[in-house]
């Protein structure tokens, strides 16, 4: 006896609601020029910097948060650039290309 049968026995008058799966929103990113993904060292520690996004700052902040959570790293959004702690250029470029961004690698 599976869970559905047990629930029918417990609640005979109840009819389960059918859940509608809504398709995920696909965001189309329009970029005139590619996002620059560069590597620097500040105070001896490696960082990855993303610059060149020409959309709204709120969208870029959401993107920064998504990158930080997927990579489980620290970072910030300052002066129109995303700063990620560590050298994650390859991972970030794959994520951005999957979202439809044009990305250019700069430095090292």
Backbone torsions as a table, in degrees:
resi	resn	phi	psi	omega
1	UNK	NA	122.3	-179.2
2	UNK	-91.4	179.7	-174.5
3	UNK	-62.6	-39.5	-179.9
4	UNK	-61.9	-41.6	178.4
5	UNK	-65.7	-39.5	178.6
6	UNK	-63.8	-41.5	178.6
7	UNK	-66.1	-37.2	177.3
8	UNK	-64.5	-36.6	178.1
9	UNK	-68.9	-37.8	-178.9
10	UNK	-74.4	-39.1	-177.3
11	UNK	-127.0	81.4	-174.4
12	UNK	-67.6	-29.0	-177.1
13	UNK	-87.1	-5.4	-175.4
14	UNK	-88.7	133.3	173.2
15	UNK	-111.8	125.8	-176.4
16	UNK	-68.0	143.3	177.7
17	UNK	-80.3	141.8	177.9
18	UNK	-85.6	128.1	-179.6
19	UNK	-84.6	130.9	177.0
20	UNK	-96.2	125.4	178.2
21	UNK	-87.2	117.9	179.1
22	UNK	-86.7	137.0	179.0
23	UNK	-66.1	145.3	-179.8
24	UNK	-67.2	146.3	179.1
25	UNK	-72.7	127.0	176.1
26	UNK	-102.1	119.4	-178.4
27	UNK	-91.9	130.7	177.3
28	UNK	-99.0	118.0	-178.1
29	UNK	-94.7	123.5	178.2
30	UNK	-104.3	116.3	-179.5
31	UNK	-123.5	129.8	175.1
32	UNK	-74.3	-46.3	-179.7
33	UNK	-121.7	157.9	-178.0
34	UNK	-69.1	154.9	173.6
35	UNK	-75.6	133.0	-178.7
36	UNK	-88.7	124.1	178.0
37	UNK	-113.0	105.9	-176.0
38	UNK	-123.8	160.8	-175.5
39	UNK	-115.6	133.3	177.0
40	UNK	-140.4	167.1	171.2
41	UNK	-121.2	126.7	176.6
42	UNK	-122.6	124.1	-177.0
43	UNK	55.0	35.6	176.6
44	UNK	81.2	1.3	-178.3
45	UNK	-113.0	138.9	-177.5
46	UNK	-75.8	142.1	174.2
47	UNK	-138.6	155.3	175.5
48	UNK	-114.3	130.9	-177.6
49	UNK	-118.6	132.4	176.0
50	UNK	-112.6	123.1	-179.8
51	UNK	-134.8	163.7	171.8
52	UNK	99.4	13.7	177.2
53	UNK	-81.9	129.7	-176.7
54	UNK	-109.2	19.1	177.3
55	UNK	-95.3	-158.3	-179.6
56	UNK	-74.3	145.5	179.4
57	UNK	-63.3	-33.4	-178.9
58	UNK	-64.7	-37.6	177.0
59	UNK	-66.3	-40.1	-179.5
60	UNK	-67.8	-35.0	176.7
61	UNK	-66.1	-40.4	177.2
62	UNK	-63.0	-40.3	177.7
63	UNK	-63.4	-41.1	178.3
64	UNK	-61.5	-43.6	-179.8
65	UNK	-64.3	-41.3	179.6
66	UNK	-63.7	-42.4	179.2
67	UNK	-63.5	-44.6	-178.3
68	UNK	-64.4	-39.4	-179.3
69	UNK	-72.3	-39.1	-179.5
70	UNK	-68.1	-35.7	-179.1
71	UNK	-91.2	-9.8	-178.2
72	UNK	55.8	50.5	179.4
73	UNK	-131.4	168.1	176.5
74	UNK	-90.0	165.7	178.5
75	UNK	173.2	-177.9	179.8
76	UNK	-154.2	172.1	176.6
77	UNK	-122.5	112.3	-178.8
78	UNK	-137.8	136.6	173.3
79	UNK	50.3	41.4	177.3
80	UNK	75.8	19.0	179.4
81	UNK	-135.0	145.5	175.0
82	UNK	-97.1	128.1	179.2
83	UNK	-114.2	118.9	-179.1
84	UNK	-112.5	133.4	179.3
85	UNK	-75.2	122.6	178.8
86	UNK	105.5	168.9	-179.5
87	UNK	-96.8	93.3	-178.2
88	UNK	-120.9	32.1	-175.1
89	UNK	-59.1	-44.7	-177.3
90	UNK	-63.7	-46.4	-179.1
91	UNK	-64.1	-43.9	-178.6
92	UNK	-66.2	-40.6	179.8
93	UNK	-64.4	-38.8	176.7
94	UNK	-63.5	-42.9	179.9
95	UNK	-62.6	-44.3	-177.8
96	UNK	-69.1	-38.0	177.8
97	UNK	-66.0	-35.3	177.4
98	UNK	-65.4	-29.1	178.8
99	UNK	-84.0	-8.3	177.3
100	UNK	102.2	7.8	177.9
101	UNK	-80.1	153.5	170.6
102	UNK	-98.1	122.0	-172.7
103	UNK	-122.1	139.5	178.4
104	UNK	-122.3	130.6	-179.0
105	UNK	-90.3	131.6	-178.8
106	UNK	-130.0	136.4	173.8
107	UNK	85.3	133.9	173.9
108	UNK	48.3	NA	NA
